[in-house]
Amino acid sequence: MNAAIINSAEGCIQRLAASPPSGGQFELSISNSFTFAGKPDIVGAGMAVVLDKILGMGYEPDGFEQKAGFRSYRYKKMR
């Protein structure tokens, strides 16, 4: 996946559907102002939806790194 910063849960799901990850690992850059259903994702519901999609694709979380304005989330293939 490319390193473009993702601003919404809906956009992230669309990106994953259009360009599924391949290989052993991938990263997603998620904006600090990430939204779900057009509203700030304060409680993390949008990221929960995204994580459910990623788990269904056979990947699991592998940490993250806080950067200026976004977090870079890492995922790896499940064993």
Gaussian input, Z-matrix of N, CA and C with variables (Angstrom, degrees):
# hf/3-21g

backbone

0 1
 N
 C     1     B1
 C     2     B2     1     A1
 N     3     B3     2     A2     1     D1
 C     4     B4     3     A3     2     D2
 C     5     B5     4     A4     3     D3
 N     6     B6     5     A5     4     D4
 C     7     B7     6     A6     5     D5
 C     8     B8     7     A7     6     D6
 N     9     B9     8     A8     7     D7
 C    10    B10     9     A9     8     D8
 C    11    B11    10    A10     9     D9
 N    12    B12    11    A11    10    D10
 C    13    B13    12    A12    11    D11
 C    14    B14    13    A13    12    D12
 N    15    B15    14    A14    13    D13
 C    16    B16    15    A15    14    D14
 C    17    B17    16    A16    15    D15
 N    18    B18    17    A17    16    D16
 C    19    B19    18    A18    17    D17
 C    20    B20    19    A19    18    D18
 N    21    B21    20    A20    19    D19
 C    22    B22    21    A21    20    D20
 C    23    B23    22    A22    21    D21
 N    24    B24    23    A23    22    D22
 C    25    B25    24    A24    23    D23
 C    26    B26    25    A25    24    D24
 N    27    B27    26    A26    25    D25
 C    28    B28    27    A27    26    D26
 C    29    B29    28    A28    27    D27
 N    30    B30    29    A29    28    D28
 C    31    B31    30    A30    29    D29
 C    32    B32    31    A31    30    D30
 N    33    B33    32    A32    31    D31
 C    34    B34    33    A33    32    D32
 C    35    B35    34    A34    33    D33
 N    36    B36    35    A35    34    D34
 C    37    B37    36    A36    35    D35
 C    38    B38    37    A37    36    D36
 N    39    B39    38    A38    37    D37
 C    40    B40    39    A39    38    D38
 C    41    B41    40    A40    39    D39
 N    42    B42    41    A41    40    D40
 C    43    B43    42    A42    41    D41
 C    44    B44    43    A43    42    D42
 N    45    B45    44    A44    43    D43
 C    46    B46    45    A45    44    D44
 C    47    B47    46    A46    45    D45
 N    48    B48    47    A47    46    D46
 C    49    B49    48    A48    47    D47
 C    50    B50    49    A49    48    D48
 N    51    B51    50    A50    49    D49
 C    52    B52    51    A51    50    D50
 C    53    B53    52    A52    51    D51
 N    54    B54    53    A53    52    D52
 C    55    B55    54    A54    53    D53
 C    56    B56    55    A55    54    D54
 N    57    B57    56    A56    55    D55
 C    58    B58    57    A57    56    D56
 C    59    B59    58    A58    57    D57
 N    60    B60    59    A59    58    D58
 C    61    B61    60    A60    59    D59
 C    62    B62    61    A61    60    D60
 N    63    B63    62    A62    61    D61
 C    64    B64    63    A63    62    D62
 C    65    B65    64    A64    63    D63
 N    66    B66    65    A65    64    D64
 C    67    B67    66    A66    65    D65
 C    68    B68    67    A67    66    D66
 N    69    B69    68    A68    67    D67
 C    70    B70    69    A69    68    D68
 C    71    B71    70    A70    69    D69
 N    72    B72    71    A71    70    D70
 C    73    B73    72    A72    71    D71
 C    74    B74    73    A73    72    D72
 N    75    B75    74    A74    73    D73
 C    76    B76    75    A75    74    D74
 C    77    B77    76    A76    75    D75
 N    78    B78    77    A77    76    D76
 C    79    B79    78    A78    77    D77
 C    80    B80    79    A79    78    D78
 N    81    B81    80    A80    79    D79
 C    82    B82    81    A81    80    D80
 C    83    B83    82    A82    81    D81
 N    84    B84    83    A83    82    D82
 C    85    B85    84    A84    83    D83
 C    86    B86    85    A85    84    D84
 N    87    B87    86    A86    85    D85
 C    88    B88    87    A87    86    D86
 C    89    B89    88    A88    87    D87
 N    90    B90    89    A89    88    D88
 C    91    B91    90    A90    89    D89
 C    92    B92    91    A91    90    D90
 N    93    B93    92    A92    91    D91
 C    94    B94    93    A93    92    D92
 C    95    B95    94    A94    93    D93
 N    96    B96    95    A95    94    D94
 C    97    B97    96    A96    95    D95
 C    98    B98    97    A97    96    D96
 N    99    B99    98    A98    97    D97
 C   100   B100    99    A99    98    D98
 C   101   B101   100   A100    99    D99
 N   102   B102   101   A101   100   D100
 C   103   B103   102   A102   101   D101
 C   104   B104   103   A103   102   D102
 N   105   B105   104   A104   103   D103
 C   106   B106   105   A105   104   D104
 C   107   B107   106   A106   105   D105
 N   108   B108   107   A107   106   D106
 C   109   B109   108   A108   107   D107
 C   110   B110   109   A109   108   D108
 N   111   B111   110   A110   109   D109
 C   112   B112   111   A111   110   D110
 C   113   B113   112   A112   111   D111
 N   114   B114   113   A113   112   D112
 C   115   B115   114   A114   113   D113
 C   116   B116   115   A115   114   D114
 N   117   B117   116   A116   115   D115
 C   118   B118   117   A117   116   D116
 C   119   B119   118   A118   117   D117
 N   120   B120   119   A119   118   D118
 C   121   B121   120   A120   119   D119
 C   122   B122   121   A121   120   D120
 N   123   B123   122   A122   121   D121
 C   124   B124   123   A123   122   D122
 C   125   B125   124   A124   123   D123
 N   126   B126   125   A125   124   D124
 C   127   B127   126   A126   125   D125
 C   128   B128   127   A127   126   D126
 N   129   B129   128   A128   127   D127
 C   130   B130   129   A129   128   D128
 C   131   B131   130   A130   129   D129
 N   132   B132   131   A131   130   D130
 C   133   B133   132   A132   131   D131
 C   134   B134   133   A133   132   D132
 N   135   B135   134   A134   133   D133
 C   136   B136   135   A135   134   D134
 C   137   B137   136   A136   135   D135
 N   138   B138   137   A137   136   D136
 C   139   B139   138   A138   137   D137
 C   140   B140   139   A139   138   D138
 N   141   B141   140   A140   139   D139
 C   142   B142   141   A141   140   D140
 C   143   B143   142   A142   141   D141
 N   144   B144   143   A143   142   D142
 C   145   B145   144   A144   143   D143
 C   146   B146   145   A145   144   D144
 N   147   B147   146   A146   145   D145
 C   148   B148   147   A147   146   D146
 C   149   B149   148   A148   147   D147
 N   150   B150   149   A149   148   D148
 C   151   B151   150   A150   149   D149
 C   152   B152   151   A151   150   D150
 N   153   B153   152   A152   151   D151
 C   154   B154   153   A153   152   D152
 C   155   B155   154   A154   153   D153
 N   156   B156   155   A155   154   D154
 C   157   B157   156   A156   155   D155
 C   158   B158   157   A157   156   D156
 N   159   B159   158   A158   157   D157
 C   160   B160   159   A159   158   D158
 C   161   B161   160   A160   159   D159
 N   162   B162   161   A161   160   D160
 C   163   B163   162   A162   161   D161
 C   164   B164   163   A163   162   D162
 N   165   B165   164   A164   163   D163
 C   166   B166   165   A165   164   D164
 C   167   B167   166   A166   165   D165
 N   168   B168   167   A167   166   D166
 C   169   B169   168   A168   167   D167
 C   170   B170   169   A169   168   D168
 N   171   B171   170   A170   169   D169
 C   172   B172   171   A171   170   D170
 C   173   B173   172   A172   171   D171
 N   174   B174   173   A173   172   D172
 C   175   B175   174   A174   173   D173
 C   176   B176   175   A175   174   D174
 N   177   B177   176   A176   175   D175
 C   178   B178   177   A177   176   D176
 C   179   B179   178   A178   177   D177
 N   180   B180   179   A179   178   D178
 C   181   B181   180   A180   179   D179
 C   182   B182   181   A181   180   D180
 N   183   B183   182   A182   181   D181
 C   184   B184   183   A183   182   D182
 C   185   B185   184   A184   183   D183
 N   186   B186   185   A185   184   D184
 C   187   B187   186   A186   185   D185
 C   188   B188   187   A187   186   D186
 N   189   B189   188   A188   187   D187
 C   190   B190   189   A189   188   D188
 C   191   B191   190   A190   189   D189
 N   192   B192   191   A191   190   D190
 C   193   B193   192   A192   191   D191
 C   194   B194   193   A193   192   D192
 N   195   B195   194   A194   193   D193
 C   196   B196   195   A195   194   D194
 C   197   B197   196   A196   195   D195
 N   198   B198   197   A197   196   D196
 C   199   B199   198   A198   197   D197
 C   200   B200   199   A199   198   D198
 N   201   B201   200   A200   199   D199
 C   202   B202   201   A201   200   D200
 C   203   B203   202   A202   201   D201
 N   204   B204   203   A203   202   D202
 C   205   B205   204   A204   203   D203
 C   206   B206   205   A205   204   D204
 N   207   B207   206   A206   205   D205
 C   208   B208   207   A207   206   D206
 C   209   B209   208   A208   207   D207
 N   210   B210   209   A209   208   D208
 C   211   B211   210   A210   209   D209
 C   212   B212   211   A211   210   D210
 N   213   B213   212   A212   211   D211
 C   214   B214   213   A213   212   D212
 C   215   B215   214   A214   213   D213
 N   216   B216   215   A215   214   D214
 C   217   B217   216   A216   215   D215
 C   218   B218   217   A217   216   D216
 N   219   B219   218   A218   217   D217
 C   220   B220   219   A219   218   D218
 C   221   B221   220   A220   219   D219
 N   222   B222   221   A221   220   D220
 C   223   B223   222   A222   221   D221
 C   224   B224   223   A223   222   D222
 N   225   B225   224   A224   223   D223
 C   226   B226   225   A225   224   D224
 C   227   B227   226   A226   225   D225
 N   228   B228   227   A227   226   D226
 C   229   B229   228   A228   227   D227
 C   230   B230   229   A229   228   D228
 N   231   B231   230   A230   229   D229
 C   232   B232   231   A231   230   D230
 C   233   B233   232   A232   231   D231
 N   234   B234   233   A233   232   D232
 C   235   B235   234   A234   233   D233
 C   236   B236   235   A235   234   D234

   B1=1.4445
   B2=1.5326
   B3=1.3005
   B4=1.4586
   B5=1.5253
   B6=1.3162
   B7=1.4615
   B8=1.5244
   B9=1.3298
   B10=1.4637
   B11=1.5273
   B12=1.3055
   B13=1.4628
   B14=1.5253
   B15=1.3218
   B16=1.4607
   B17=1.5232
   B18=1.3401
   B19=1.4562
   B20=1.5254
   B21=1.3501
   B22=1.4612
   B23=1.5228
   B24=1.3256
   B25=1.4635
   B26=1.5206
   B27=1.3238
   B28=1.4525
   B29=1.5334
   B30=1.3264
   B31=1.4601
   B32=1.5136
   B33=1.3122
   B34=1.4605
   B35=1.5289
   B36=1.3259
   B37=1.4660
   B38=1.5254
   B39=1.3163
   B40=1.4709
   B41=1.5216
   B42=1.3125
   B43=1.4590
   B44=1.5271
   B45=1.3375
   B46=1.4650
   B47=1.5335
   B48=1.3295
   B49=1.4624
   B50=1.5302
   B51=1.3279
   B52=1.4609
   B53=1.5251
   B54=1.3184
   B55=1.4617
   B56=1.5290
   B57=1.3483
   B58=1.4673
   B59=1.5296
   B60=1.3244
   B61=1.4567
   B62=1.5228
   B63=1.3146
   B64=1.4570
   B65=1.5213
   B66=1.2784
   B67=1.4515
   B68=1.5119
   B69=1.3073
   B70=1.4489
   B71=1.5093
   B72=1.3418
   B73=1.4651
   B74=1.5174
   B75=1.3342
   B76=1.4606
   B77=1.5209
   B78=1.3366
   B79=1.4622
   B80=1.5229
   B81=1.3193
   B82=1.4638
   B83=1.5237
   B84=1.3108
   B85=1.4618
   B86=1.5185
   B87=1.3388
   B88=1.4564
   B89=1.5285
   B90=1.3211
   B91=1.4592
   B92=1.5328
   B93=1.3224
   B94=1.4702
   B95=1.5329
   B96=1.3376
   B97=1.4596
   B98=1.5378
   B99=1.3269
   B100=1.4716
   B101=1.5244
   B102=1.3296
   B103=1.4715
   B104=1.5224
   B105=1.3306
   B106=1.4607
   B107=1.5262
   B108=1.3218
   B109=1.4651
   B110=1.5317
   B111=1.3272
   B112=1.4596
   B113=1.5183
   B114=1.3328
   B115=1.4637
   B116=1.5215
   B117=1.3325
   B118=1.4704
   B119=1.5337
   B120=1.3221
   B121=1.4717
   B122=1.5274
   B123=1.3160
   B124=1.4616
   B125=1.5276
   B126=1.3281
   B127=1.4680
   B128=1.5261
   B129=1.3303
   B130=1.4582
   B131=1.5203
   B132=1.3303
   B133=1.4694
   B134=1.5263
   B135=1.3207
   B136=1.4650
   B137=1.5113
   B138=1.3321
   B139=1.4647
   B140=1.5192
   B141=1.3296
   B142=1.4675
   B143=1.5294
   B144=1.3313
   B145=1.4658
   B146=1.5287
   B147=1.3253
   B148=1.4669
   B149=1.5294
   B150=1.3185
   B151=1.4620
   B152=1.5300
   B153=1.3211
   B154=1.4655
   B155=1.5305
   B156=1.3147
   B157=1.4700
   B158=1.5293
   B159=1.3278
   B160=1.4629
   B161=1.5301
   B162=1.3257
   B163=1.4677
   B164=1.5255
   B165=1.3147
   B166=1.4554
   B167=1.5180
   B168=1.3290
   B169=1.4632
   B170=1.5307
   B171=1.3415
   B172=1.4577
   B173=1.5203
   B174=1.3362
   B175=1.4626
   B176=1.5247
   B177=1.3302
   B178=1.4583
   B179=1.5232
   B180=1.3367
   B181=1.4636
   B182=1.5329
   B183=1.3286
   B184=1.4628
   B185=1.5307
   B186=1.3393
   B187=1.4591
   B188=1.5194
   B189=1.3274
   B190=1.4594
   B191=1.5149
   B192=1.3144
   B193=1.4597
   B194=1.5217
   B195=1.3387
   B196=1.4641
   B197=1.5181
   B198=1.3137
   B199=1.4612
   B200=1.5250
   B201=1.3010
   B202=1.4610
   B203=1.5309
   B204=1.3366
   B205=1.4503
   B206=1.5182
   B207=1.3263
   B208=1.4616
   B209=1.5269
   B210=1.3334
   B211=1.4626
   B212=1.5164
   B213=1.3147
   B214=1.4563
   B215=1.5258
   B216=1.3431
   B217=1.4648
   B218=1.5260
   B219=1.3361
   B220=1.4595
   B221=1.5229
   B222=1.3125
   B223=1.4648
   B224=1.5234
   B225=1.3402
   B226=1.4676
   B227=1.5247
   B228=1.3255
   B229=1.4467
   B230=1.5290
   B231=1.3311
   B232=1.4631
   B233=1.5244
   B234=1.3139
   B235=1.4742
   B236=1.4934
   A1=107.79
   A2=114.81
   A3=116.42
   A4=110.46
   A5=115.47
   A6=121.15
   A7=113.76
   A8=118.58
   A9=120.02
   A10=109.57
   A11=116.23
   A12=121.06
   A13=109.30
   A14=115.75
   A15=122.89
   A16=108.59
   A17=116.23
   A18=121.46
   A19=115.31
   A20=118.11
   A21=119.63
   A22=111.52
   A23=115.31
   A24=120.62
   A25=109.69
   A26=116.87
   A27=120.85
   A28=111.18
   A29=116.47
   A30=120.69
   A31=112.19
   A32=116.55
   A33=120.97
   A34=110.35
   A35=117.18
   A36=121.30
   A37=110.03
   A38=117.28
   A39=121.18
   A40=110.77
   A41=116.99
   A42=121.13
   A43=110.80
   A44=116.67
   A45=120.37
   A46=111.08
   A47=117.25
   A48=120.88
   A49=111.21
   A50=116.95
   A51=121.65
   A52=112.57
   A53=116.06
   A54=120.92
   A55=109.38
   A56=116.49
   A57=119.15
   A58=111.65
   A59=116.76
   A60=119.05
   A61=110.64
   A62=115.43
   A63=120.92
   A64=106.96
   A65=116.22
   A66=119.58
   A67=111.30
   A68=116.00
   A69=121.74
   A70=116.04
   A71=117.28
   A72=119.16
   A73=110.63
   A74=115.49
   A75=121.13
   A76=108.63
   A77=116.37
   A78=122.54
   A79=109.80
   A80=114.89
   A81=122.26
   A82=107.91
   A83=116.76
   A84=122.35
   A85=107.66
   A86=116.71
   A87=122.91
   A88=109.78
   A89=115.73
   A90=122.49
   A91=111.87
   A92=115.81
   A93=120.33
   A94=110.93
   A95=117.16
   A96=121.10
   A97=110.76
   A98=116.48
   A99=124.83
   A100=110.52
   A101=116.24
   A102=121.00
   A103=111.50
   A104=114.70
   A105=123.36
   A106=106.40
   A107=115.82
   A108=121.49
   A109=111.33
   A110=115.56
   A111=120.65
   A112=116.16
   A113=117.16
   A114=120.96
   A115=109.91
   A116=117.99
   A117=120.00
   A118=111.05
   A119=115.12
   A120=121.13
   A121=109.28
   A122=116.03
   A123=122.39
   A124=112.11
   A125=117.95
   A126=121.03
   A127=113.13
   A128=118.12
   A129=120.44
   A130=115.27
   A131=117.82
   A132=120.35
   A133=111.36
   A134=117.32
   A135=120.87
   A136=111.98
   A137=116.60
   A138=119.46
   A139=110.71
   A140=118.29
   A141=120.73
   A142=110.05
   A143=117.19
   A144=121.61
   A145=109.71
   A146=116.34
   A147=120.92
   A148=109.88
   A149=117.73
   A150=120.84
   A151=111.04
   A152=117.74
   A153=120.68
   A154=110.39
   A155=117.05
   A156=121.83
   A157=110.13
   A158=116.66
   A159=121.17
   A160=110.94
   A161=117.09
   A162=120.62
   A163=110.44
   A164=116.90
   A165=121.79
   A166=113.13
   A167=116.82
   A168=121.68
   A169=111.63
   A170=116.03
   A171=119.86
   A172=115.63
   A173=116.83
   A174=121.87
   A175=109.53
   A176=115.64
   A177=121.83
   A178=109.97
   A179=118.13
   A180=121.18
   A181=111.60
   A182=114.08
   A183=121.30
   A184=110.28
   A185=116.29
   A186=121.08
   A187=112.81
   A188=114.68
   A189=121.10
   A190=108.66
   A191=114.71
   A192=121.72
   A193=107.99
   A194=116.75
   A195=121.43
   A196=108.48
   A197=115.69
   A198=121.58
   A199=108.01
   A200=117.72
   A201=121.94
   A202=110.24
   A203=117.11
   A204=122.24
   A205=115.95
   A206=117.70
   A207=120.04
   A208=110.84
   A209=114.54
   A210=121.38
   A211=108.09
   A212=115.66
   A213=121.92
   A214=107.65
   A215=115.75
   A216=121.78
   A217=109.41
   A218=116.69
   A219=122.36
   A220=109.89
   A221=115.36
   A222=122.37
   A223=108.51
   A224=115.63
   A225=120.46
   A226=108.79
   A227=115.11
   A228=121.61
   A229=109.19
   A230=116.56
   A231=120.13
   A232=109.39
   A233=116.17
   A234=120.21
   A235=110.86
   D1=149.17
   D2=179.86
   D3=-79.76
   D4=171.53
   D5=-172.48
   D6=-90.84
   D7=14.30
   D8=178.86
   D9=-61.25
   D10=141.32
   D11=-178.95
   D12=-78.32
   D13=129.27
   D14=-176.97
   D15=-94.19
   D16=131.61
   D17=-174.18
   D18=-103.29
   D19=-13.93
   D20=-177.26
   D21=-145.65
   D22=155.24
   D23=177.13
   D24=-62.47
   D25=-42.23
   D26=-179.28
   D27=-62.10
   D28=-42.48
   D29=177.65
   D30=-64.74
   D31=-35.95
   D32=179.31
   D33=-67.71
   D34=-44.21
   D35=178.53
   D36=-61.72
   D37=-42.54
   D38=178.09
   D39=-62.13
   D40=-42.70
   D41=-179.77
   D42=-64.02
   D43=-43.22
   D44=178.91
   D45=-63.69
   D46=-37.68
   D47=179.40
   D48=-70.02
   D49=-40.56
   D50=-177.42
   D51=-74.97
   D52=-31.72
   D53=-176.88
   D54=-139.93
   D55=75.53
   D56=-177.56
   D57=-60.84
   D58=146.24
   D59=177.70
   D60=-65.34
   D61=151.60
   D62=174.63
   D63=-138.15
   D64=157.97
   D65=-178.30
   D66=89.60
   D67=-168.81
   D68=-172.99
   D69=-85.02
   D70=-16.37
   D71=-177.35
   D72=-158.73
   D73=161.82
   D74=174.01
   D75=-158.94
   D76=169.13
   D77=179.56
   D78=-130.30
   D79=150.87
   D80=172.00
   D81=-126.38
   D82=134.08
   D83=175.60
   D84=-98.87
   D85=113.18
   D86=-174.69
   D87=-110.83
   D88=123.37
   D89=-178.17
   D90=-60.40
   D91=146.48
   D92=173.56
   D93=-65.23
   D94=-20.09
   D95=178.83
   D96=-104.17
   D97=33.67
   D98=179.43
   D99=-55.74
   D100=139.29
   D101=-179.35
   D102=-122.18
   D103=160.98
   D104=174.38
   D105=-140.58
   D106=126.51
   D107=-176.85
   D108=56.17
   D109=35.29
   D110=176.38
   D111=78.98
   D112=4.54
   D113=-179.05
   D114=-124.58
   D115=153.96
   D116=177.85
   D117=-53.38
   D118=136.49
   D119=-178.19
   D120=-87.35
   D121=66.93
   D122=-174.57
   D123=-65.63
   D124=-41.15
   D125=-176.05
   D126=-92.36
   D127=-6.21
   D128=177.12
   D129=88.98
   D130=14.47
   D131=-179.89
   D132=-63.43
   D133=-39.53
   D134=178.54
   D135=-64.16
   D136=-41.54
   D137=177.70
   D138=-68.20
   D139=-29.93
   D140=176.30
   D141=-65.42
   D142=-40.64
   D143=177.56
   D144=-64.15
   D145=-44.18
   D146=178.52
   D147=-62.19
   D148=-46.22
   D149=-179.58
   D150=-61.80
   D151=-39.35
   D152=177.30
   D153=-58.86
   D154=-43.27
   D155=177.88
   D156=-62.18
   D157=-44.77
   D158=-177.93
   D159=-65.76
   D160=-42.78
   D161=176.86
   D162=-60.22
   D163=-41.10
   D164=178.30
   D165=-64.15
   D166=-21.13
   D167=178.09
   D168=-89.26
   D169=-0.46
   D170=176.97
   D171=90.93
   D172=20.59
   D173=178.62
   D174=-118.32
   D175=157.01
   D176=178.46
   D177=-133.57
   D178=157.91
   D179=179.78
   D180=-60.88
   D181=145.68
   D182=178.85
   D183=-138.23
   D184=34.48
   D185=176.07
   D186=97.91
   D187=176.71
   D188=178.10
   D189=-152.39
   D190=165.20
   D191=176.78
   D192=-133.83
   D193=127.24
   D194=176.96
   D195=-77.44
   D196=130.29
   D197=177.27
   D198=-126.99
   D199=179.61
   D200=-178.58
   D201=-68.79
   D202=105.11
   D203=175.80
   D204=89.48
   D205=-4.34
   D206=-179.49
   D207=-160.95
   D208=167.54
   D209=172.25
   D210=-114.97
   D211=140.11
   D212=175.58
   D213=-101.04
   D214=105.91
   D215=-179.07
   D216=-91.25
   D217=132.74
   D218=178.22
   D219=-105.11
   D220=142.09
   D221=177.59
   D222=-132.37
   D223=147.24
   D224=178.30
   D225=-131.33
   D226=156.57
   D227=179.22
   D228=-62.49
   D229=138.06
   D230=177.56
   D231=-69.72
   D232=150.92
   D233=178.59
   D234=-81.56

